[in-house]
Amino acid sequence: MSNEHNIVILISGSGSNMAAIVRAARRDNWAQKYRARVAAVISNKADAGGLAQAQELGVLTEVVEHQVFSDRDDPRGAFDAELARRIESHRPALVVLAGFMRILSPSFVAQFQGRLMNIHPSLLPAFPGLHTHQRALDAGCRVTGATVHMVTADLDSGPILAQAVVPVVLGDTAGTLVERVLHQEHLIYPAAIEAWLSQHAAA
Ligand code: GAR
């Protein structure tokens, strides 16, 4: 249906942000408010825990395994092209990266420019890349958090849509921070998506 605003969520892991988004979409009635729904969850890993969660939530799942393309001349380009083809088959208004742990090529990002969103477990522009919680601890930060941003060709540096701050307390480890930050991620990601929908997809 042309006036549907489909959301495609990309995951690589446990999918807790994906589940928070699917639940918020239902709880807050995005279908009625924005004609929006989560049309598909796509993982680059067949064993991603989030796939079973999505199926339990009744959301269509697909797998595009990046390893399948490892013997190609341009493995990243070939994977990104197939991933883009599968995403576009759902005619998405918005593509949401939720713990999707692959760096996307500039041509992929260009194809989805303006409709590609990510969540990152730090207060960007601090700590782009990996191991954000350990790096925040090593730097002696007293606060850390999470950032929702639009994706641009430069890693973890597109326009910021939302941030949540969490305290770093005595005795914290990367593990305790993961939990505290994830709790906030599950609040700010659905809220940022709904704010985007209210601007771009009002029914
Ligand atoms: C989240 O903490 C997310 O911010 C992070 O991966 C985790 C996925 O958890 N994303 C990145 O590090 C992206 N570079 P989830 O699979 O339970 O949503």
Boltz pocket constraint, residues with backbone or C-beta under 6 A from the ligand:
constraints:
  - pocket:
      binder: B
      contacts: [[A, 11], [A, 12], [A, 13], [A, 14], [A, 15], [A, 16], [A, 17], [A, 18], [A, 50], [A, 98], [A, 99], [A, 100], [A, 101], [A, 119], [A, 120], [A, 121], [A, 129], [A, 146], [A, 178], [A, 182], [A, 185]]
      max_distance: 6.0
